[in-house]
Amino acid sequence: MRIEKHPILSFEKKNKLHFTFNGRDLVGYEGDTIAAALHDNDIMHYSNSLIKKRPRGFYCAIGNCGSCNMTVDGVLNVKTCITPLKDRMVVESELDEVTIHG
């Protein structure tokens, strides 16, 4: 999911950060938000709608909607779209099951 080669832009290599999501070991990169790192690992299902329980993923990506709220290092309702990823973070969805594409 990450753009590595582009005809006009160049992307410098960034340090790898290791984190867990629902007990699964994943890798992200310095400068990523938690949601960007999850997306890069093919995790697109972040929450469910309140009434119909339909899957929600990235929506606003600026911290306004709450579709990406998760528990991070034991703190509830963290907006993962605006929270920087840190090494050894523990990220947990509030879902029984997540959808992984790929």
N, C-alpha and C positions, 0 to 999 in steps of 0.2 A: 504494500500500500504506500510505501514511501517513495518519493521521486528521488532517484539517485543520479540520473543523467538527464540533462536538459540542453537543448541546442543554444540557449542564450545565457541562462543562469548557471552559476556554479554553487555547489553546496560543500562547505567544509566539513570534514569528519568531526563528529562530536563524541565525547566520552559515553560509553555504555553505562546505563544505570539498571540495576537488577531490582525487581519488585515482584510482589505476589498479588494475584487477583484470584479471589475465591480459592486460595490454596495452590494455585498453579504458578510456577516460576516463569516470569516473563522478562523481556529486556526492552528498555526504552532508551532514549538518548537525552543528554543534557539539553535543556531548552524546551523539551516537550512538556505539554500539559499532561495530566493523567489521562484525559479523554483521548488526546492525540496518540499516546502510547498504546492505549487499548485498541483504538482504531487500527493502528499499524500492526497489531497482533490479531487482526480479523475479529475483534470483539465489537459488535455493533448494537447489541441489546443492553441498554443501561438501566432501564426501569420499565414500569407498566403504567398505562393510564389508570387513573383512580377508579373510574366507573366501569369501563368495559374491559379493563385489564389487558389492553392491547400493548404490544411492545413499543418502546420508545428508545431512540438513540440520540445522536447529535441533533439539536434543533437550533437553538439560537447561537450557541458557541460564544456567548458573551456574559454568561452568568445570570441572565434574567429569568429563565423559564423553570429551572429545577428538574428538567428531564434527565439530567446526568448526575443527580445527587447520589452519592454513595458514602459508605463508611470508610474513612481513611485513618489508619493508625488509631482506631478506636473512637474517632470523632464522627458522629452522625451528620448526615445531610451536607457533606462537603461537595461544592460545585466543581466537579472534575474537569469541566471545560476551561476553567480559569485558574486552577490550582497547579503549580509547577510540580512535575515529577521529581522525587528525591530518591536517592539510592536506599534500598531496603525498605521502601514503603510497603505497607500492608493495605491493600484495597479490597473491599468487599461490597458486592452488590447486595441489595435487599431482596433479591429474587431467589427462588428455589432453583432456577435453571437459567443459564444464559445461552444465547444463540451465537455460535461461532461459524462464520462463513469461510469458505475457502477449500 
